[in-house]
Amino acid sequence: MDLTALLLSRLQFAFTVSFHIIFPSFTIGLAAWLTVLEALHLWTGRPAYRQVFEFWLKIFGVAFGLGVVSGIVMAFQFGTNWSVLARMSGPIQGPLLLYETFTAFFLEASFFGILLFGRSRVPPWFYLFSTAMVALGTTFSAFWIMGNNSWMQVPVGYVIENGAFVPNDWFKILFSPVLWVRFPHMLLASYITGAFCVAATGAWYLLRQEFAAEAHIMLRMGLYLAAVLVPVALWSGRSGFERALLAGSVVLVLVVELLNSAVEATVDRISFDNHRLAKRAKDIGSAAVMLSLANAGLIWLLILF
């Protein structure tokens, strides 16, 4: 294998983006959960919610900082490793990254300091508002980055002028069907990542028999959230045709099972004697149920994996 400049650029960027995505995928979900914790603390007054919030706020701060630093390196690599791409797609990718700065970064920069150092300096309702704004900022960041990535995968709303991709319809770019499948799926993945990290931490403390009240909160909330979001994530991110196949395969199993039950009820209504034809009818019905289950399993595996 020749270590060409192209291969080395790909390897470097792959390492950077693989390292970077760990932190946004964790902090997006964690920021939203911190907002829920702060709201529960204000509503119930339970000290345990405050303790859990303060514990995870420190982790969020470190992960957020690592995400920012690795993201800056990745942004520079757009120019150093992929200068031709940056020049050709700059009229579209540049504004998308700029919008992330104007919305996500400004929100996070404005309220993150309050989140870390301002609890004693602002009213409780404003501290909750600051937490929600940081969470909203991480969501905005996910939207603009997914918009950028979705456009690179499926370019829409552009014309080529002087060798560059120039936008001629921002509505098509921002409301691309690809983006509005990928963006919710990314949010769900981030929330699930945060849920399992929180639940695992709570389980660890329970096993050590330490901080029982706080550990129960983490484990319970993390598992409840994961139980709801994992099936939703499996369902989302699919086209209408794929959703129809997934749902249709399950409905087919139910229909075949109903028909099999009807056959068995009819045979038993006629006679309870062990007749050869009655046994064959029930065996065929059971085989049909097994085939429909195998068909559903195969469809789900092919579409989901």
C-alpha positions in Angstrom: 0.0 0.0 0.0 1.4 3.4 -1.0 1.2 6.0 1.7 0.0 8.8 -0.7 -1.0 12.2 0.5 -4.7 11.3 -0.2 -4.5 8.2 2.0 -2.7 10.0 4.8 -5.2 12.8 4.7 -8.1 10.3 4.9 -6.4 8.5 7.9 -5.8 11.7 9.7 -9.3 13.1 9.2 -10.8 9.7 10.1 -9.0 9.6 13.4 -9.9 13.2 14.2 -13.6 12.9 13.4 -13.8 9.5 15.1 -12.3 11.0 18.3 -14.4 14.1 18.0 -17.8 12.5 17.7 -17.4 10.7 21.0 -17.9 14.0 22.9 -20.8 15.6 21.0 -22.8 12.3 21.0 -22.3 12.2 24.8 -22.8 15.9 25.7 -25.9 16.5 23.5 -27.9 13.9 25.5 -26.3 14.9 28.8 -27.1 18.6 28.4 -30.8 17.7 27.9 -30.7 15.4 30.9 -29.1 18.1 33.1 -32.0 20.4 32.2 -34.5 17.7 33.4 -32.5 17.2 36.6 -32.5 21.0 37.4 -36.2 21.2 36.7 -36.9 18.3 39.0 -34.8 19.8 41.7 -36.8 23.1 41.5 -40.1 21.3 41.4 -39.5 18.7 44.2 -36.8 20.3 46.2 -35.1 16.9 46.7 -31.3 17.4 47.4 -30.5 14.2 45.6 -31.4 15.8 42.2 -29.0 18.7 43.0 -26.2 16.2 44.0 -26.6 14.2 40.8 -26.7 17.5 38.7 -23.5 18.8 40.3 -21.8 15.4 39.7 -22.6 15.2 36.0 -22.0 18.9 35.4 -18.3 18.4 36.0 -18.2 15.5 33.6 -20.2 17.6 31.1 -17.7 20.4 31.4 -14.7 18.2 30.6 -16.4 16.4 27.7 -17.7 19.7 26.3 -14.2 21.2 26.4 -12.7 18.1 24.6 -15.4 18.3 22.0 -14.7 22.0 21.3 -10.9 21.4 21.0 -11.2 18.4 18.7 -13.8 20.1 16.6 -11.5 23.1 16.0 -8.8 20.7 14.8 -11.3 19.0 12.5 -12.4 22.4 11.1 -8.8 23.3 10.2 -8.4 20.0 8.5 -11.2 21.0 6.0 -8.7 23.5 4.7 -5.4 21.7 5.1 -6.5 18.2 4.0 -9.4 19.0 1.6 -8.6 22.4 0.2 -10.2 21.7 -3.1 -13.4 20.6 -1.5 -13.4 23.7 0.7 -12.9 25.9 -2.3 -15.6 24.2 -4.4 -18.3 23.7 -1.7 -17.4 26.7 0.5 -20.3 28.8 -0.7 -22.6 26.2 0.9 -20.6 24.6 3.7 -19.2 27.9 4.9 -22.6 29.5 5.7 -23.8 26.3 7.3 -20.7 26.3 9.7 -21.2 30.0 10.2 -24.8 29.5 11.2 -23.6 26.9 13.8 -21.4 29.6 15.3 -24.1 32.3 15.3 -26.7 30.0 17.0 -25.1 27.1 18.8 -21.7 28.6 19.8 -23.2 31.9 20.9 -25.8 30.2 23.1 -23.3 27.9 24.6 -20.7 30.6 25.2 -23.3 33.0 26.7 -24.8 30.5 29.2 -22.1 27.9 29.8 -20.3 30.2 32.2 -23.4 30.7 34.2 -23.9 26.9 34.3 -20.4 26.4 35.8 -20.0 29.4 38.0 -23.2 31.3 38.3 -25.6 29.2 40.5 -25.1 31.5 43.5 -25.2 34.7 41.4 -28.5 34.3 39.5 -32.1 33.4 40.5 -32.9 29.6 40.3 -35.3 30.1 37.4 -32.5 31.8 35.4 -30.1 29.0 36.2 -32.6 26.5 34.8 -33.1 28.8 31.8 -29.3 28.8 31.3 -29.1 25.0 31.5 -31.9 24.8 28.9 -30.1 27.3 26.6 -26.9 25.2 26.7 -28.9 22.1 25.8 -30.6 24.0 23.0 -27.2 25.1 21.7 -25.9 21.6 21.5 -29.1 20.7 19.5 -28.5 23.6 17.1 -24.9 22.4 16.7 -26.1 18.9 15.8 -28.6 20.4 13.3 -26.1 22.5 11.4 -23.5 19.8 11.3 -26.0 17.2 10.1 -27.2 19.6 7.6 -23.6 20.1 6.3 -23.0 16.3 6.3 -26.3 15.5 4.6 -25.6 18.0 1.9 -22.3 16.4 1.2 -24.0 13.0 0.9 -27.0 14.2 -1.2 -26.3 17.6 -2.7 -29.4 19.7 -3.4 -30.3 23.3 -4.0 -27.2 24.4 -5.8 -25.8 25.4 -9.2 -22.2 25.2 -10.4 -20.6 28.6 -11.2 -16.9 29.0 -12.0 -16.2 25.5 -10.6 -17.9 26.0 -7.3 -21.2 24.8 -5.8 -23.3 27.9 -5.3 -26.6 27.8 -3.4 -29.7 28.7 -5.3 -32.3 27.3 -2.9 -31.6 27.3 0.8 -35.0 25.9 1.5 -34.1 22.7 -0.3 -30.8 22.5 1.5 -32.3 23.0 5.0 -35.4 20.9 4.5 -33.8 18.1 2.6 -35.6 14.8 3.3 -32.2 13.3 4.0 -31.4 15.8 6.7 -34.8 15.4 8.4 -34.2 11.7 8.6 -30.6 11.9 9.9 -31.0 14.8 12.3 -33.6 13.2 14.6 -31.8 9.9 14.4 -28.6 11.6 15.6 -30.4 13.2 18.5 -31.9 9.9 19.5 -28.5 8.3 19.4 -27.0 11.0 21.6 -29.9 10.7 24.1 -29.4 6.9 24.2 -25.7 7.3 24.7 -26.2 9.6 27.6 -28.9 7.4 29.1 -26.7 4.3 29.1 -23.7 6.2 30.5 -25.9 7.6 33.3 -27.5 4.2 34.0 -24.1 2.4 34.1 -22.7 4.9 36.5 -25.8 4.5 38.8 -25.4 0.7 38.6 -21.7 1.0 39.6 -22.5 3.0 42.7 -25.3 0.6 43.7 -22.9 -2.3 43.4 -20.5 -0.5 45.7 -23.4 0.4 48.0 -22.5 4.1 47.9 -24.8 7.2 47.4 -27.8 5.0 47.2 -30.4 7.7 46.6 -28.4 9.4 43.8 -27.5 6.0 42.3 -31.2 5.0 42.2 -32.0 8.2 40.4 -29.3 7.7 37.8 -30.1 4.0 37.2 -33.9 4.5 37.1 -33.9 7.6 34.8 -31.3 6.2 32.5 -33.0 2.8 32.0 -36.5 4.4 31.6 -35.2 6.8 28.9 -33.3 4.0 27.1 -36.3 1.7 27.2 -38.4 4.4 25.4 -35.8 5.7 23.0 -34.1 2.5 21.8 -37.2 1.2 20.0 -37.9 4.7 18.6 -34.3 4.9 17.3 -34.6 1.5 15.6 -37.8 2.8 13.9 -36.5 6.2 12.9 -33.9 6.9 10.2 -35.8 4.7 7.8 -37.6 5.6 4.6 -41.4 5.3 4.3 -41.0 2.1 2.3 -38.7 0.5 4.9 -41.1 1.5 7.7 -43.9 -0.1 5.8 -41.9 -3.3 5.4 -41.1 -3.4 9.1 -44.7 -2.8 10.2 -46.1 -5.1 7.5 -43.9 -8.0 8.5 -45.2 -7.8 12.1 -48.8 -7.4 10.9 -48.3 -10.5 8.7 -47.2 -12.5 11.8 -50.4 -11.4 13.6 -52.6 -12.2 10.7 -51.1 -15.7 10.2 -51.3 -16.4 13.9 -55.0 -15.4 13.9 -55.7 -17.7 10.9 -53.8 -20.5 12.7 -55.9 -20.0 15.8 -59.0 -20.1 13.7 -58.0 -23.3 12.0 -57.2 -24.9 15.4 -60.5 -23.7 16.9 -62.4 -25.1 13.9 -60.7 -28.5 14.0 -61.3 -28.8 17.8 -65.0 -27.7 17.3 -65.5 -30.6 14.9 -63.8 -33.2 17.0 -61.2 -33.8 19.7 -60.2 -37.1 18.2 -56.6 -37.5 17.0 -57.4 -37.6 13.2 -54.6 -37.6 10.6 -56.1 -34.7 8.7 -56.7 -32.6 11.8 -53.1 -33.1 12.8 -51.9 -32.1 9.4 -54.1 -28.9 9.4 -52.7 -27.8 12.8 -49.1 -28.6 11.6 -49.5 -26.6 8.5 -50.9 -23.6 10.5 -48.0 -23.8 12.9 -45.5 -24.0 10.0 -47.1 -20.9 8.5 -46.6 -19.0 11.8 -43.0 -20.1 11.9 -42.4 -18.9 8.3 -44.0 -15.6 9.0 -41.8 -15.1 12.1 -38.7 -16.0 10.1 -39.8 -13.6 7.3 -40.2 -10.8 9.9 -36.9 -11.5 11.5 -35.1 -11.5 8.2 -36.7 -8.2 7.1 -35.8 -6.5 10.4 -32.2 -7.8 10.2 -31.7 -6.7 6.6 -33.2 -3.2 7.1 -31.8 -2.4 10.6 -28.3 -3.9 10.0 
